[in-house]
Amino acid sequence: MNRARCPAGGRAGFTLLELLLATAVGAGILLAALAFGQANMNGARIGAERAREYRRAARLRERLRRDLANACYTGAAIGGYFSGSSAAGADARGEVALLRLTTTAERTLADEVGADVVLVEYRLTPEGTLRRAVRRDLLATVWNEIEGVELMDGVAGVEVEFYDGSSWIGEWDAETSGELPHLVAVRLRWRDEGEAAGRPPFELIVPVRFDGNEGGAS
């Protein structure tokens, strides 16, 4: 029976050094693959978080746009409200009322009669949360939603400006001016600026009066 023989000067296997080198190379490739996978996972997570923030900002824009574009004020005894200011003072709870207006943009509840016009107030809490509270009964002395609905958190400040047809001003009161502004601009500043916030800049300009109409746009 013939036996296989190694040729003279040949080797039957790998040396220990070669095995160690091969193991190190394999480990390096494995670590690189793990790091690549981790980076992809982090990128996907950051992308999902940013997409969520963009959706929240889009919902806030739409909510503000509908409320402002459908603002109504007649100047009668119960003709509605429209006031706002960037420099409004805080109440006893430390909340700042930025906008207070009557609007037809709110949906009527299924078990509620009337309520075509509601009073809406946008408030900023000391914690940086922007809330929207609603009063459906304009003759009531208390809000239906005391705390309001949270729209956005992490807000450092809100700037509200009003266009009267010739210039932008920082405060408006329809009871004093007798009318609604032509345009309203709302800008938000985030507490975490730049990439850390994961949020786009927020600025919204909404037409309120059209061709002399006193609000109530559809």
C-alpha positions in Angstrom: 0.0 0.0 0.0 1.4 3.3 -1.1 1.6 6.2 1.4 1.5 9.8 0.5 4.7 11.5 1.2 5.5 15.1 1.5 8.1 16.2 -0.9 11.5 17.0 0.4 11.6 20.4 2.1 7.7 20.6 2.1 5.3 21.3 5.0 2.3 19.3 6.2 0.3 22.3 7.6 0.3 25.9 8.8 2.7 27.3 11.4 1.4 28.9 14.6 2.3 32.3 13.4 0.3 31.9 10.2 -2.8 30.7 12.2 -2.5 33.7 14.5 -2.2 36.1 11.5 -5.3 34.5 9.9 -7.2 34.7 13.1 -6.3 38.4 13.5 -7.4 39.2 9.9 -10.7 37.3 10.4 -11.3 39.2 13.7 -10.6 42.5 12.0 -13.0 41.7 9.2 -15.7 40.7 11.7 -15.2 43.9 13.8 -15.4 46.0 10.6 -18.7 44.3 9.6 -20.1 44.8 13.1 -19.1 48.5 13.1 -20.7 48.9 9.7 -23.9 47.3 10.8 -24.0 49.4 14.0 -23.5 52.5 11.9 -26.3 51.6 9.7 -28.6 50.9 12.7 -27.7 54.3 14.2 -28.3 56.0 10.9 -31.7 54.4 10.6 -32.6 55.4 14.1 -31.5 59.0 13.6 -33.4 59.0 10.3 -36.5 57.7 11.9 -36.3 60.3 14.8 -35.8 63.1 12.3 -38.8 61.9 10.2 -40.9 61.9 13.3 -39.9 65.5 14.2 -40.6 66.6 10.6 -44.1 65.0 10.9 -44.8 66.7 14.2 -43.7 70.1 12.8 -45.9 69.5 9.7 -48.9 68.8 12.0 -48.2 71.9 14.0 -48.0 74.0 10.8 -51.3 72.6 9.5 -53.0 73.2 12.9 -51.8 76.8 13.1 -52.6 77.5 9.5 -56.2 76.2 9.8 -56.9 78.1 13.0 -55.5 81.4 11.7 -56.9 81.2 8.2 -60.3 80.5 9.6 -60.2 83.2 12.3 -63.4 85.2 12.7 -64.0 88.6 14.3 -67.1 90.8 13.7 -66.6 93.5 16.3 -70.1 92.9 17.7 -70.9 92.4 21.4 -70.0 88.7 21.1 -67.9 89.1 18.0 -65.1 86.9 18.8 -61.5 87.4 19.9 -58.1 87.8 18.2 -55.1 88.9 20.1 -51.4 87.9 20.3 -48.0 89.0 21.4 -44.5 87.7 21.5 -43.9 89.6 24.7 -46.9 88.5 26.6 -46.4 88.0 30.3 -46.7 84.7 32.1 -49.7 83.8 34.2 -49.6 82.3 37.8 -48.5 78.9 36.4 -45.7 80.5 34.4 -47.5 79.9 31.1 -47.4 82.5 28.3 -50.5 83.0 26.1 -49.1 83.6 22.6 -52.3 83.6 20.6 -56.0 83.8 21.5 -58.6 83.8 18.7 -62.0 82.6 17.7 -61.9 80.3 14.7 -64.2 78.0 12.7 -61.5 75.4 12.1 -62.4 73.2 15.0 -64.5 70.1 14.3 -67.9 69.9 16.1 -68.2 67.1 18.5 -70.7 64.3 17.7 -72.8 64.9 20.8 -72.6 68.7 20.6 -75.0 71.2 19.2 -73.6 74.3 17.5 -70.0 75.1 18.4 -69.3 76.4 14.9 -67.0 79.0 16.4 -64.6 78.1 19.2 -62.1 80.0 21.2 -58.5 78.7 20.9 -55.5 79.7 22.9 -51.9 78.7 22.2 -49.7 78.7 25.3 -46.1 78.0 26.0 -45.3 76.3 29.4 -42.1 77.0 31.4 -40.9 73.5 30.4 -40.9 74.5 26.7 -44.2 72.8 25.7 -46.4 74.5 23.2 -50.1 73.7 24.0 -53.4 74.4 22.3 -56.5 74.8 24.6 -60.1 75.1 23.3 -63.2 76.7 24.7 -66.3 75.6 22.9 -68.8 77.6 24.8 -67.8 81.2 24.4 -70.0 82.3 27.3 -68.4 79.8 29.7 -66.1 81.1 32.4 -63.8 78.0 32.3 -61.9 76.2 29.6 -63.1 72.9 28.3 -59.5 71.7 28.1 -57.7 73.3 31.1 -54.2 72.0 30.2 -54.8 71.9 26.5 -53.3 69.4 24.0 -49.5 69.2 23.6 -48.4 70.1 20.1 -44.6 70.4 20.5 -42.0 70.2 23.2 -38.4 71.5 23.4 -39.5 75.0 22.4 -37.2 77.8 23.7 -39.3 80.6 22.5 -42.1 81.7 20.1 -42.1 84.9 18.0 -45.5 86.1 16.7 -45.8 89.0 14.3 -48.8 90.7 12.6 -49.0 92.5 9.3 -51.4 95.4 9.2 -51.1 96.1 5.5 -48.1 98.3 5.7 -45.7 97.0 8.3 -45.1 94.1 10.7 -45.8 94.6 14.4 -45.3 92.4 17.4 -48.7 92.7 19.1 -52.3 92.7 18.0 -55.7 93.1 19.7 -58.8 93.1 17.5 -60.8 94.8 20.1 -58.5 97.8 19.9 -57.8 97.8 16.1 -61.4 96.7 15.2 -60.2 94.2 12.7 -58.0 91.2 12.0 -54.4 91.5 10.7 -53.7 90.8 7.0 -51.0 88.2 7.8 -49.7 86.4 10.9 -46.1 85.0 11.2 -45.2 82.4 13.7 -41.6 81.4 14.4 -40.3 78.8 16.9 -36.9 78.5 18.4 -35.8 75.1 19.7 -34.0 74.5 23.0 -31.4 72.3 21.3 -30.1 74.2 18.3 -28.6 72.7 15.2 -28.2 69.1 14.4 -28.7 68.0 18.0 -32.4 69.0 17.8 -33.1 66.9 14.8 -35.7 69.5 13.8 -36.1 71.8 10.8 -36.4 75.6 11.3 -40.0 76.5 12.0 -41.5 79.6 10.3 -45.1 80.0 9.1 -46.9 82.9 7.5 -50.7 82.7 7.2 -53.0 85.1 5.4 -55.9 86.0 7.6 -57.8 88.7 5.8 -58.6 88.5 2.1 -59.8 91.5 0.1 -61.1 93.2 3.2 -63.0 90.2 4.5 -62.8 90.0 8.2 -61.5 86.4 8.5 -63.5 83.2 8.2 -61.5 81.9 5.3 -62.2 78.3 4.3 
